[in-house]
Amino acid sequence: SSSGSGIIMTADGYIVTNAHVVEDAAGITVVLENGDAYAAELIGADSDTDLAVLKIEASNLTYAEFGNSDELERGDRVIAIGNPGGEQFSGSITRGVISGLNRSVGSYSSNGMTYIQTDAAINPGNSGGPLVNLHGQVIGITSGSIGEALYNAKILFSTAELLAWTVVIVLLSLAFERLFLWGLARVESVLLERSGT
């Protein structure tokens, strides 16, 4: 088994994470910050963007507010929230700054994707969690595997929110046809547990 992080997108239980977090999973369990655990259904995954959408049967969840990654500037302070090492360290927070924008990262950018570079610590288990600005808005989805693979975890990257959001909407449209309704809410990280290979 392995673990990662995710972001609650809607009050009725849609969650976005990295595709590699749930890849080849025989079962997926989502654990909220309050300890409640839910079996999750994989709605869709896209390996090119490393994004996946899950659904849990829940209601009245606190969900994230998404910001605009186009408004970021180098030097902006950011916070990464996630679960490095699994449930034992769930909800860990690290801080840093935006080190670079629109980075092309080798084969990870072969599809045209660019990334936000940050010096906020992002470790295995953080993947799929939020990178947030100081207003608590999600401006990126962390992907520790990129930094780990290329730079031995010394440089960390986050999928830019605008492209991520576009991909997420496309994935969700495969399962249902409706628009999202968004409101103000605090960011709440969730722990994802994968069983099987």
Accessible surface in RSA format (square Angstrom, percent):
REM  Atomic radii and reference values for relative SASA: ProtOr
REM  Chains: A
REM  Algorithm: Lee & Richards
REM  Probe-radius: 1.40
REM  Slices: 20
REM RES _ NUM      All-atoms   Total-Side   Main-Chain    Non-polar    All polar
REM                ABS   REL    ABS   REL    ABS   REL    ABS   REL    ABS   REL
RES SER A   1   129.85 109.7  59.54  79.5  70.31 162.0  25.54  54.4 104.32 146.1
RES SER A   2    48.43  40.9  35.67  47.6  12.77  29.4  42.76  91.1   5.67   7.9
RES SER A   3    37.07  31.3  18.13  24.2  18.93  43.6   8.44  18.0  28.62  40.1
RES GLY A   4     0.14   0.2   0.00   N/A   0.14   0.2   0.14   0.4   0.00   0.0
RES SER A   5     0.00   0.0   0.00   0.0   0.00   0.0   0.00   0.0   0.00   0.0
RES GLY A   6     0.00   0.0   0.00   N/A   0.00   0.0   0.00   0.0   0.00   0.0
RES ILE A   7     0.02   0.0   0.01   0.0   0.01   0.0   0.02   0.0   0.00   0.0
RES ILE A   8     1.94   1.1   1.55   1.2   0.40   1.0   1.55   1.1   0.40   1.1
RES MET A   9     0.15   0.1   0.04   0.0   0.11   0.3   0.00   0.0   0.15   0.2
RES THR A  10    11.03   7.8   9.58   9.7   1.45   3.5  11.03  14.8   0.00   0.0
RES ALA A  11    37.75  34.7  34.59  53.4   3.16   7.2  34.68  48.8   3.06   8.1
RES ASP A  12    54.54  38.2  53.67  53.4   0.87   2.1  31.96  75.2  22.58  22.5
RES GLY A  13     0.00   0.0   0.00   N/A   0.00   0.0   0.00   0.0   0.00   0.0
RES TYR A  14    21.90  10.2  21.90  12.5   0.00   0.0   1.32   1.0  20.58  25.4
RES ILE A  15     0.00   0.0   0.00   0.0   0.00   0.0   0.00   0.0   0.00   0.0
RES VAL A  16     0.22   0.1   0.22   0.2   0.00   0.0   0.22   0.2   0.00   0.0
RES THR A  17     0.00   0.0   0.00   0.0   0.00   0.0   0.00   0.0   0.00   0.0
RES ASN A  18     0.11   0.1   0.11   0.1   0.00   0.0   0.00   0.0   0.11   0.1
RES ALA A  19     9.52   8.8   8.42  13.0   1.10   2.5   8.44  11.9   1.09   2.9
RES HIS A  20    61.47  33.6  52.42  36.4   9.05  23.2  46.45  47.9  15.03  17.5
RES VAL A  21     9.79   6.4   4.35   3.9   5.44  13.1   9.33   8.1   0.46   1.2
RES VAL A  22     3.54   2.3   1.15   1.0   2.39   5.8   1.15   1.0   2.39   6.5
RES GLU A  23   102.39  58.8  93.74  70.9   8.66  20.6  30.09  58.2  72.30  59.0
RES ASP A  24   107.14  75.0  81.36  81.0  25.78  61.0  27.36  64.4  79.78  79.6
RES ALA A  25    30.17  27.7   0.96   1.5  29.22  66.5   1.05   1.5  29.12  77.1
RES ALA A  26    89.96  82.7  44.48  68.6  45.49 103.5  55.96  78.8  34.01  90.1
RES GLY A  27    28.11  34.7   0.00   N/A  28.11  34.7  28.11  77.1   0.00   0.0
RES ILE A  28    16.71   9.5   8.91   6.6   7.80  18.8   8.91   6.4   7.80  21.2
RES THR A  29    48.98  34.8  48.84  49.5   0.14   0.3  16.31  21.9  32.67  49.4
RES VAL A  30     0.00   0.0   0.00   0.0   0.00   0.0   0.00   0.0   0.00   0.0
RES VAL A  31    13.72   9.0  12.48  11.3   1.24   3.0  12.48  10.8   1.24   3.4
RES LEU A  32    10.58   5.9   6.54   4.7   4.04  10.2   6.71   4.7   3.87  10.4
RES GLU A  33    95.57  54.9  57.48  43.5  38.09  90.7  33.46  64.7  62.12  50.7
RES ASN A  34   108.99  75.2  69.04  66.7  39.95  96.2  44.99 108.3  64.00  61.9
RES GLY A  35    48.50  59.8   0.00   N/A  48.50  59.8  27.77  76.2  20.73  46.4
RES ASP A  36    68.38  47.9  63.19  62.9   5.18  12.3  13.28  31.2  55.10  54.9
RES ALA A  37    66.71  61.3  35.98  55.5  30.73  69.9  36.25  51.0  30.46  80.7
RES TYR A  38    58.10  27.1  52.18  29.7   5.91  15.4  35.41  26.6  22.68  28.0
RES ALA A  39    91.36  84.0  68.28 105.4  23.08  52.5  69.60  98.0  21.76  57.6
RES ALA A  40    17.69  16.3   0.00   0.0  17.69  40.2   1.73   2.4  15.96  42.3
RES GLU A  41   108.24  62.1 100.24  75.8   8.00  19.0  41.67  80.6  66.57  54.4
RES LEU A  42    79.87  44.5  56.80  40.6  23.07  58.0  56.80  39.9  23.07  62.1
RES ILE A  43    31.31  17.8   9.09   6.8  22.22  53.6  11.21   8.1  20.10  54.5
RES GLY A  44    11.70  14.4   0.00   N/A  11.70  14.4  11.70  32.1   0.00   0.0
RES ALA A  45    52.62  48.4  21.94  33.9  30.68  69.8  22.05  31.1  30.57  81.0
RES ASP A  46    42.05  29.5  39.48  39.3   2.57   6.1   4.94  11.6  37.11  37.0
RES SER A  47   102.88  86.9  76.67 102.3  26.20  60.4  49.03 104.4  53.85  75.4
RES ASP A  48    99.10  69.4  82.93  82.5  16.17  38.2  13.26  31.2  85.84  85.6
RES THR A  49    12.14   8.6  10.72  10.9   1.42   3.4  11.14  15.0   1.01   1.5
RES ASP A  50    30.70  21.5  30.70  30.6   0.00   0.0  23.12  54.4   7.58   7.6
RES LEU A  51     0.04   0.0   0.04   0.0   0.00   0.0   0.04   0.0   0.00   0.0
RES ALA A  52     0.00   0.0   0.00   0.0   0.00   0.0   0.00   0.0   0.00   0.0
RES VAL A  53     0.00   0.0   0.00   0.0   0.00   0.0   0.00   0.0   0.00   0.0
RES LEU A  54     0.00   0.0   0.00   0.0   0.00   0.0   0.00   0.0   0.00   0.0
RES LYS A  55    27.74  13.5  25.07  15.4   2.68   6.4  18.02  16.2   9.72  10.4
RES ILE A  56     0.63   0.4   0.00   0.0   0.63   1.5   0.63   0.5   0.00   0.0
RES GLU A  57   141.08  81.0 125.54  95.0  15.54  37.0  68.75 133.0  72.32  59.0
RES ALA A  58    19.61  18.0   0.38   0.6  19.23  43.7  11.28  15.9   8.34  22.1
RES SER A  59    79.85  67.5  63.73  85.0  16.12  37.1  35.77  76.2  44.08  61.8
RES ASN A  60   142.03  97.9 109.16 105.5  32.87  79.2  32.25  77.6 109.78 106.1
RES LEU A  61    22.57  12.6  14.54  10.4   8.03  20.2  16.98  11.9   5.59  15.1
RES THR A  62    51.97  37.0  41.48  42.1  10.48  25.0  14.89  20.0  37.08  56.1
RES TYR A  63    43.62  20.4  43.38  24.7   0.24   0.6  18.38  13.8  25.25  31.1
RES ALA A  64     0.84   0.8   0.44   0.7   0.41   0.9   0.44   0.6   0.41   1.1
RES GLU A  65    36.62  21.0  35.54  26.9   1.08   2.6  10.79  20.9  25.83  21.1
RES PHE A  66    38.27  19.1  14.51   9.0  23.76  61.8  14.51   8.8  23.76  68.0
RES GLY A  67    12.41  15.3   0.00   N/A  12.41  15.3   6.88  18.9   5.53  12.4
RES ASN A  68    59.43  41.0  52.22  50.5   7.21  17.4  15.23  36.6  44.20  42.7
RES SER A  69    12.35  10.4   5.02   6.7   7.33  16.9   2.51   5.4   9.83  13.8
RES ASP A  70   113.58  79.6  81.62  81.2  31.96  75.6  23.99  56.5  89.59  89.3
RES GLU A  71   130.65  75.0 106.31  80.4  24.34  58.0  44.99  87.0  85.66  69.9
RES LEU A  72    16.59   9.2   8.43   6.0   8.17  20.5   8.59   6.0   8.01  21.5
RES GLU A  73   118.59  68.1 116.49  88.1   2.10   5.0  33.99  65.8  84.60  69.1
RES ARG A  74   180.65  75.9 154.11  78.6  26.55  63.2  32.84  44.9 147.82  89.6
RES GLY A  75    46.73  57.6   0.00   N/A  46.73  57.6  29.89  82.0  16.84  37.7
RES ASP A  76    51.61  36.1  46.00  45.8   5.61  13.3  15.83  37.3  35.77  35.7
RES ARG A  77   160.03  67.2 151.84  77.4   8.19  19.5  45.47  62.1 114.55  69.4
RES VAL A  78     0.82   0.5   0.14   0.1   0.68   1.6   0.14   0.1   0.68   1.8
RES ILE A  79    46.04  26.2  46.04  34.3   0.00   0.0  46.04  33.2   0.00   0.0
RES ALA A  80     0.35   0.3   0.00   0.0   0.35   0.8   0.00   0.0   0.35   0.9
RES ILE A  81    20.86  11.9  20.74  15.4   0.12   0.3  20.74  14.9   0.12   0.3
RES GLY A  82     0.00   0.0   0.00   N/A   0.00   0.0   0.00   0.0   0.00   0.0
RES ASN A  83     2.02   1.4   2.02   2.0   0.00   0.0   0.00   0.0   2.02   2.0
RES PRO A  84    23.90  17.4  22.51  20.5   1.39   5.1  23.02  19.0   0.88   5.5
RES GLY A  85    62.71  77.3   0.00   N/A  62.71  77.3  36.69 100.7  26.02  58.3
RES GLY A  86     7.26   9.0   0.00   N/A   7.26   9.0   7.26  19.9   0.00   0.0
RES GLU A  87    96.73  55.5  83.64  63.3  13.09  31.2  31.43  60.8  65.30  53.3
RES GLN A  88   149.85  83.8 110.81  81.0  39.04  93.0  46.01  97.9 103.85  78.8
RES PHE A  89   106.05  53.1 100.26  62.1   5.79  15.1 106.05  64.3   0.00   0.0
RES SER A  90    58.72  49.6  35.70  47.6  23.02  53.0   9.10  19.4  49.62  69.5
RES GLY A  91    26.86  33.1   0.00   N/A  26.86  33.1   8.57  23.5  18.29  41.0
RES SER A  92    35.90  30.3  26.00  34.7   9.90  22.8  21.47  45.7  14.44  20.2
RES ILE A  93   112.60  64.1  83.67  62.3  28.92  69.7  83.67  60.3  28.92  78.5
RES THR A  94    40.65  28.9  34.61  35.1   6.05  14.4  40.50  54.4   0.15   0.2
RES ARG A  95   205.53  86.3 187.63  95.6  17.90  42.6  58.87  80.5 146.66  88.9
RES GLY A  96    13.89  17.1   0.00   N/A  13.89  17.1  11.38  31.2   2.50   5.6
RES VAL A  97    52.34  34.4  52.34  47.4   0.00   0.0  52.34  45.5   0.00   0.0
RES ILE A  98     1.79   1.0   0.00   0.0   1.79   4.3   0.00   0.0   1.79   4.8
RES SER A  99    38.79  32.8  20.08  26.8  18.71  43.1  19.95  42.5  18.84  26.4
RES GLY A 100     0.25   0.3   0.00   N/A   0.25   0.3   0.25   0.7   0.00   0.0
RES LEU A 101    51.77  28.8  36.48  26.1  15.29  38.4  36.48  25.6  15.29  41.1
RES ASN A 102   114.94  79.3  96.67  93.4  18.27  44.0  21.89  52.7  93.05  89.9
RES ARG A 103    95.43  40.1  93.36  47.6   2.08   4.9  21.95  30.0  73.49  44.5
RES SER A 104    89.10  75.3  59.35  79.2  29.75  68.5  33.09  70.5  56.01  78.5
RES VAL A 105     6.08   4.0   2.87   2.6   3.20   7.7   6.08   5.3   0.00   0.0
RES GLY A 106    60.15  74.2   0.00   N/A  60.15  74.2  40.60 111.4  19.55  43.8
RES SER A 107    94.13  79.5  71.12  94.9  23.01  53.0  52.61 112.0  41.52  58.2
RES TYR A 108    72.71  33.9  63.18  35.9   9.54  24.8  50.73  38.1  21.98  27.1
RES SER A 109    17.04  14.4   5.67   7.6  11.37  26.2   6.06  12.9  10.97  15.4
RES SER A 110   102.38  86.5  58.65  78.3  43.73 100.7  46.34  98.7  56.04  78.5
RES ASN A 111    68.18  47.0  28.36  27.4  39.82  95.9  36.26  87.3  31.92  30.9
RES GLY A 112    61.22  75.5   0.00   N/A  61.22  75.5  37.93 104.1  23.29  52.2
RES MET A 113     4.34   2.2   3.45   2.3   0.88   2.1   3.66   3.1   0.67   0.9
RES THR A 114    41.70  29.7  39.90  40.5   1.80   4.3  24.82  33.3  16.88  25.5
RES TYR A 115     9.28   4.3   8.63   4.9   0.65   1.7   2.37   1.8   6.90   8.5
RES ILE A 116     3.68   2.1   3.68   2.7   0.00   0.0   3.68   2.7   0.00   0.0
RES GLN A 117    29.35  16.4  29.35  21.4   0.00   0.0   0.19   0.4  29.16  22.1
RES THR A 118     1.74   1.2   0.00   0.0   1.74   4.2   0.08   0.1   1.66   2.5
RES ASP A 119    90.58  63.4  65.23  64.9  25.34  59.9  34.72  81.7  55.86  55.7
RES ALA A 120     0.00   0.0   0.00   0.0   0.00   0.0   0.00   0.0   0.00   0.0
RES ALA A 121    45.75  42.1  38.41  59.3   7.34  16.7  43.29  61.0   2.46   6.5
RES ILE A 122     3.02   1.7   0.00   0.0   3.02   7.3   0.00   0.0   3.02   8.2
RES ASN A 123    62.56  43.1  62.32  60.2   0.24   0.6  10.56  25.4  52.00  50.3
RES PRO A 124    86.17  62.8  75.56  68.9  10.61  38.6  83.18  68.7   2.99  18.6
RES GLY A 125     9.36  11.5   0.00   N/A   9.36  11.5   2.46   6.7   6.91  15.5
RES ASN A 126     3.62   2.5   3.62   3.5   0.00   0.0   0.00   0.0   3.62   3.5
RES SER A 127     6.55   5.5   6.55   8.7   0.00   0.0   3.26   6.9   3.29   4.6
RES GLY A 128     0.00   0.0   0.00   N/A   0.00   0.0   0.00   0.0   0.00   0.0
RES GLY A 129     0.00   0.0   0.00   N/A   0.00   0.0   0.00   0.0   0.00   0.0
RES PRO A 130     0.00   0.0   0.00   0.0   0.00   0.0   0.00   0.0   0.00   0.0
RES LEU A 131     0.00   0.0   0.00   0.0   0.00   0.0   0.00   0.0   0.00   0.0
RES VAL A 132     5.39   3.5   5.39   4.9   0.00   0.0   5.39   4.7   0.00   0.0
RES ASN A 133    24.07  16.6  23.09  22.3   0.98   2.4  11.52  27.7  12.55  12.1
RES LEU A 134    97.79  54.5  64.59  46.2  33.20  83.5  67.01  47.1  30.77  82.8
RES HIS A 135   152.19  83.2 122.07  84.9  30.12  77.1  78.69  81.1  73.50  85.5
RES GLY A 136    27.57  34.0   0.00   N/A  27.57  34.0  25.23  69.2   2.34   5.2
RES GLN A 137    43.38  24.3  43.38  31.7   0.00   0.0   0.28   0.6  43.10  32.7
RES VAL A 138     0.00   0.0   0.00   0.0   0.00   0.0   0.00   0.0   0.00   0.0
RES ILE A 139     0.93   0.5   0.93   0.7   0.00   0.0   0.93   0.7   0.00   0.0
RES GLY A 140     0.00   0.0   0.00   N/A   0.00   0.0   0.00   0.0   0.00   0.0
RES ILE A 141     1.19   0.7   1.19   0.9   0.00   0.0   1.19   0.9   0.00   0.0
RES THR A 142     0.00   0.0   0.00   0.0   0.00   0.0   0.00   0.0   0.00   0.0
RES SER A 143     1.89   1.6   1.89   2.5   0.00   0.0   1.64   3.5   0.24   0.3
RES GLY A 144     4.32   5.3   0.00   N/A   4.32   5.3   2.36   6.5   1.97   4.4
RES SER A 145    35.95  30.4  31.99  42.7   3.95   9.1  28.57  60.8   7.37  10.3
RES ILE A 146     5.34   3.0   5.34   4.0   0.00   0.0   5.34   3.8   0.00   0.0
RES GLY A 147     0.00   0.0   0.00   N/A   0.00   0.0   0.00   0.0   0.00   0.0
RES GLU A 148    87.22  50.1  78.82  59.6   8.40  20.0  23.68  45.8  63.54  51.9
RES ALA A 149    70.34  64.7  30.21  46.6  40.13  91.3  40.96  57.7  29.38  77.8
RES LEU A 150    76.98  42.9  49.33  35.3  27.65  69.5  51.19  35.9  25.79  69.4
RES TYR A 151    98.46  46.0  89.23  50.8   9.23  24.0  53.80  40.4  44.66  55.1
RES ASN A 152   115.31  79.5 102.91  99.4  12.40  29.9  25.84  62.2  89.47  86.5
RES ALA A 153    39.99  36.8  26.13  40.3  13.87  31.5  26.13  36.8  13.87  36.7
RES LYS A 154   164.46  80.2 135.14  82.9  29.33  69.8  83.33  75.0  81.13  86.4
RES ILE A 155    54.58  31.1  52.45  39.1   2.13   5.1  54.58  39.3   0.00   0.0
RES LEU A 156     9.85   5.5   9.85   7.0   0.00   0.0   9.85   6.9   0.00   0.0
RES PHE A 157     8.54   4.3   8.54   5.3   0.00   0.0   8.54   5.2   0.00   0.0
RES SER A 158     0.00   0.0   0.00   0.0   0.00   0.0   0.00   0.0   0.00   0.0
RES THR A 159     1.68   1.2   1.68   1.7   0.00   0.0   0.00   0.0   1.68   2.5
RES ALA A 160    19.36  17.8  18.89  29.1   0.48   1.1  18.89  26.6   0.48   1.3
RES GLU A 161     3.58   2.1   3.58   2.7   0.00   0.0   0.38   0.7   3.20   2.6
RES LEU A 162    71.07  39.6  67.65  48.4   3.42   8.6  68.30  48.0   2.77   7.4
RES LEU A 163    66.22  36.9  61.32  43.9   4.90  12.3  65.07  45.7   1.14   3.1
RES ALA A 164     1.25   1.1   1.22   1.9   0.03   0.1   1.25   1.8   0.00   0.0
RES TRP A 165    43.36  17.4  43.01  20.8   0.35   0.8  23.95  12.8  19.42  31.5
RES THR A 166    77.46  55.1  74.65  75.7   2.81   6.7  51.81  69.6  25.65  38.8
RES VAL A 167    19.29  12.7  18.42  16.7   0.87   2.1  19.29  16.8   0.00   0.0
RES VAL A 168     1.66   1.1   1.66   1.5   0.00   0.0   1.66   1.4   0.00   0.0
RES ILE A 169    78.11  44.4  77.40  57.7   0.71   1.7  77.44  55.8   0.67   1.8
RES VAL A 170    83.94  55.2  82.60  74.8   1.34   3.2  83.94  72.9   0.00   0.0
RES LEU A 171     9.42   5.2   9.42   6.7   0.00   0.0   9.42   6.6   0.00   0.0
RES LEU A 172     3.63   2.0   3.59   2.6   0.04   0.1   3.63   2.6   0.00   0.0
RES SER A 173    60.35  51.0  44.20  59.0  16.15  37.2  33.59  71.5  26.75  37.5
RES LEU A 174   134.31  74.8  98.56  70.5  35.76  89.9 101.91  71.6  32.41  87.2
RES ALA A 175    56.49  51.9  17.48  27.0  39.01  88.7  26.46  37.3  30.04  79.6
RES PHE A 176    41.35  20.7  30.62  19.0  10.74  27.9  39.59  24.0   1.76   5.0
RES GLU A 177   168.41  96.7 132.47 100.2  35.94  85.6  51.40  99.4 117.01  95.5
RES ARG A 178   119.50  50.2  87.44  44.6  32.07  76.3  60.83  83.1  58.67  35.6
RES LEU A 179   156.15  87.0 144.72 103.5  11.43  28.7 146.08 102.6  10.07  27.1
RES PHE A 180    26.83  13.4  10.20   6.3  16.63  43.3  10.46   6.3  16.37  46.9
RES LEU A 181   155.51  86.6 141.13 101.0  14.38  36.1 143.23 100.6  12.28  33.0
RES TRP A 182    97.69  39.2  60.84  29.4  36.85  86.5  55.75  29.7  41.95  68.1
RES GLY A 183    30.60  37.7   0.00   N/A  30.60  37.7  29.56  81.1   1.04   2.3
RES LEU A 184   155.81  86.8 124.98  89.4  30.83  77.5 125.01  87.8  30.80  82.9
RES ALA A 185    29.20  26.8   8.32  12.8  20.88  47.5  21.69  30.6   7.51  19.9
RES ARG A 186   148.29  62.3 134.98  68.8  13.31  31.7  74.17 101.4  74.12  44.9
RES VAL A 187    18.06  11.9   4.00   3.6  14.06  33.9   4.00   3.5  14.06  38.1
RES GLU A 188    19.29  11.1  17.28  13.1   2.01   4.8   0.36   0.7  18.93  15.5
RES SER A 189     2.20   1.9   0.34   0.5   1.86   4.3   0.39   0.8   1.82   2.5
RES VAL A 190     1.25   0.8   0.00   0.0   1.25   3.0   1.25   1.1   0.00   0.0
RES LEU A 191     4.09   2.3   2.82   2.0   1.26   3.2   2.82   2.0   1.26   3.4
RES LEU A 192     1.37   0.8   1.17   0.8   0.20   0.5   1.30   0.9   0.06   0.2
RES GLU A 193    61.03  35.0  59.04  44.7   1.99   4.7  18.76  36.3  42.27  34.5
RES ARG A 194    46.27  19.4  44.55  22.7   1.72   4.1   3.03   4.1  43.24  26.2
RES SER A 195    56.97  48.1  56.61  75.6   0.36   0.8  42.67  90.9  14.30  20.0
RES GLY A 196    35.03  43.2   0.00   N/A  35.03  43.2  26.46  72.6   8.57  19.2
RES THR A 197   143.46 102.0  97.63  99.0  45.83 109.2  72.44  97.3  71.01 107.4
END  Absolute sums over single chains surface
CHAIN  1 A     9218.7       6914.7       2304.0       4770.4       4448.3
END  Absolute sums over all chains
TOTAL          9218.7       6914.7       2304.0       4770.4       4448.3
